[in-house]
Amino acid sequence: MKWLWTVLVLLIVLLQVRLWVGEGSFAQVWQLHHQIAEQQVENNQLSERNARLLAEVDNLRQGKGAIEERARMNLGMIRRGETFFWVVNP
């Protein structure tokens, strides 16, 4: 009878070890929840960036003013008859 209790206690201990350390354990589940939270934050940041880019694309498609502004800022576009002033900070 004593060996039966020993086997049962050993079996319970082995099941507990799997619960705390093995695959699907509390530690692994906690780590997966942490990774999911990090991924959701990154996804939210990327969604905001995509929304900004989509708004910029729509703005570029709708009017020439946005295209002209972009050309002035990034390419240094100057219209005929305009005077270009380059201000240098000391």
N, C-alpha and C positions, 0 to 999 in steps of 0.2 A: 504494500500500500504506500509506503514511503517513496518508493521509486516512481510511482504514478504521480504523486504530488510534485516531485522533482521535475519530471517530464513536463507537466502542465505549467509550472513556473518558468521553466526554460522556454517553452513555446510562447508564453505571454511576453517574456523578455525579448525574444526574437521578433515578435510582431511589433513591439514598441520601438525596437531599433529601426525597423523598416519605416515606421511612421515618422520618426524624427530625422533619419539620415538617408534613407533610400530614395528611389525614384518616386515622385509624387509626395515627398515629405513636406512638412510644414516649412522648412527652410527653402525648399525649391519653389513652393507656391508663393512665399513671401517675395522671393527674388523675381519671379515672373510678374507679380503685381507691380513691383518697382519698375521693371523694364517696360511694362505696359504704360505706366504713368509717364515715364520719360518719352516714350514713343508718341503718346498723345500730345505732349507739349510740343515736340518737334513737328508733328502733323499740323497743329494749330498755327505754328509759325510759318510753315510752308503754305498753308491755305491763305494766310494773310498776304504773303508775298505774291501768291498767284492772283489774288484779287487785285492787288496794286498793279501787277503787270497787265491783267486783263483790262483794267480801267485805262491804263496808258495806251494799250493797243486800240481800244475803242476811240479814245481821244485822237489818236493818230489817223484812224480811218475816217473820222467825221469831218475834220476841218484842216485846212492848210495852215492855220495859225499855229497849231501844235507842231506840225512838221517844220515850219519856219523857226519856231522857238528852239526846237531840238537842233536844227542845223546851225543856228547862231551860237548856241552854247557849246556844242560838241565839235563842230567843224569850222567855226569862225566865219560863218557866212556874213557878207556885207552886201547890201543892196547898192545899186548904182545911185550915185548922188549922196550917199552917206559918207561921213567922215569917221574913220576908226581912231579911237583914242585908247592907248594902252597905259593904264595907271599902274605904276610900280610902287609897292610899299617899301619904304627905306628899311 
